[in-house]
Amino acid sequence: MRIEELKGKLVLFKLCEEIKDDLSIFQIYGVTFWAVVTGIENEGIWIENPKYELGIWWDEKGNLIPPDKQIKEEVKSDTLILWRYIEGIMDVKDVRFQKVEIKELPGFKAYK
């Protein structure tokens, strides 16, 4: 298995405890989770969260929305996890975990 072959696949990640307290900002809840790999870099691996909850502070014209009218929306996001924080990655050899081709992918919350 080559690491480049993981792109587009749903894989299991195990991160080191050192990063545990910083993961919630990315809405990753725990050091062990499933995620779809979206890219591979020298620095680390990109993973997708299709349902990142983001506070909307500006309208379409760029005007600040008053705090009492601000809402949260689910948006698609990619997060770079640096190699030094990854303890393990598991690739499942089952056709259901091969290249993901559906538009609605599982998010981190489904695996907390």
Secondary structure, DSSP 8 states (H G I E B T S, - for coil): --GGGGTT-EEEEEE-GGGGGGGGGGT--SSEEEEEEEEE-SSEEEEEEEEEEEEE-B-TTS-B--GGG-EEEEEEEEEEEEGGGEEEEE---SGGGSS---SS---GGGG-
